[in-house]
Amino acid sequence: MDSQTPEPDDLVLPAEDEGVERVLRAGLEDFELTPEDQALIDGFQEAEDEGYEGALPVVAIIGRPNVGKSTLVNRILRRREAVVEDVPGVTRDRVAYEGEWAGRRFTIIDTGGWEAGAEGIHLKVAEQAEVAIDMADVVMFVVDAVVGATDDDEAVVKLLRKSGKPVVLVANKVDDQRFEPDAAALWNLGLGQPWPVSALHGRGSGDALDAVLDVLPERSMVADAPADDGPRRVALIGRPNVGKSSLLNKLAGEERVVVDNVAGTTRDPVDELVELGGRWWRFVDTAGIRRRVHQTRGADFYASLRTQTALEKAEVAVVLIDAEESIAEQDLRVISQVVEAGRALVIAYNKWDLLDEERRYYLEREIERELVQVQWAPRINLSAHTGRHVDKLVPALDTALDSWDMRVPTSRLNAIIGQIVSGHPHPVRGGKQPRILFATQASTRPPRFVLFASGFIEAGYRRFLERRLREEFGFEGTPIEISVRVREKRRR
């Protein structure tokens, strides 16, 4: 870790820091706090790191185009997130969302973006379904009740039976009682009770979600992190043909993954145990998607699904970028997926040995312009082909994981927040100036901070606080999250 970055054990608590915390705690008595607030303040801030609590269970929504998958996703999320359009090749910025029902949280995988061309449609249906089933704990299989079960639906049913995964059959577009018999006809699929739903109007969606919760595990069975004493898990990700398979082969010292100049030659993510720096690491190679002759579009969507699967299983991601080419929008989307997933991040620029001075100059300008939001990520310039600088990967991974695991003592956190606020107070808005009452770290992996405040803290000021916390504590290689709880004074 950088010499400027304090290790958790180095965070010695001066007596004045503890005094600041006592004063702030006493001041909280004047404000209305919920039991959950009090638990955060009293119970968690000095606790031992409880470690990874397991990934949220995954619910995948699959089905043919135009059966209402994205509409159902939006209904579950209670907001318009998924693009309601089944145009082949449409690229989604996100394919996973966090949902909640009856107090249970879970990850929703929206697989609404498959390509449904007239040529090779059965291959496409099976392709999309295999990916979704593989990464799900529970599958919501959406069928158009009005149209009825088609040959494509039957093909997916075979895959579902073979997988053994729990399935909730959703008979969509049952807008009123007239269509109930259409839903009942889907018993013939052999997947159990069809749940009549109108994703557009919300009719029956609660009953279907109740059925999901009945078979949903508390923690994901497919995205669990390894035990604390096991190898750290590294997702090797990036857009197709940036050299991920070549890098994994170089790290492993042998040809473990097929390498070809054609993007998408890796059939499945390949988990490999690799010894680096005297320790074992588990790498997940997500080099591509299954691409067949008929599949000329929709590649980005499948790559996103693969990336999301790897991230759910990983602790840290190495995003590989082709240094010879300009930083692409797809590179930025991959990095955003890592940050949104809350995983530690290392960025590796591949083919560095092939760059001339002019390209290096312009690449630096691109990094400054395009990756300004992730300046905190460790950077490696390497060559997967020659092995140049791959030895720098382990120190970068260690740095990112140490930051991902870091816990800041509450007294030190409040002392630093106090210094920051006194030097740069929150702007006055509407004649009022919100005051930060108390700060605590709610969890690690990634570090999550909760601020109790007397008023709304603007997003710009939260970003300012994040920058200052990074300056003080490092957090190199990890996203950090800051949430605000506005609390009012007790009425006398």
Buried (B, 14 or more C-beta within 10 A) or exposed (E): BEEEBBEBEEBEEEEEBBEBBEEBBEEBEEBEBEEEBEEBBEEBBEEEEEEBEBBBBBBBBBBBBBBBBBBBBBBBBEEEBBBBEBEBBBBBEBBBBEBBBEEBEBBBBBBBBBBBBEEBBEBBBBBBBBBBBBBBBBBBBBBBBBBEBBEBBEBBBEBBEEBEBBBBBBBBBBBEEEBBEBBBBBEEBEBEBBBBBBBBBEBBBBEBBEBBBEBBBEBBBBBBBBEEEEBBBBBBBBBBBBBBBBBBBBBBEEEBBEBEEEBBBBEBBBEBEBEBEEEEBBBBBBBBBBBEEEBBEBBBBBBBBBBBBBBBBBBBBBBBBBBBBEBBEBBBBBBBBBBBBBBBBBBBBBBBBEBEEEBEEEBEEBBEEBBEEBEBBBBBBBBBBEBBBBEBBBBBBBBBBBBBBBBBBBBBBBBBBBEBBEEEEBEEEEEEEBBBBBBBBBBBBBBBBBBBBBBBBBEEBBEBBBEBBBEBBBBBBBBBBBEBBBBEEEEE
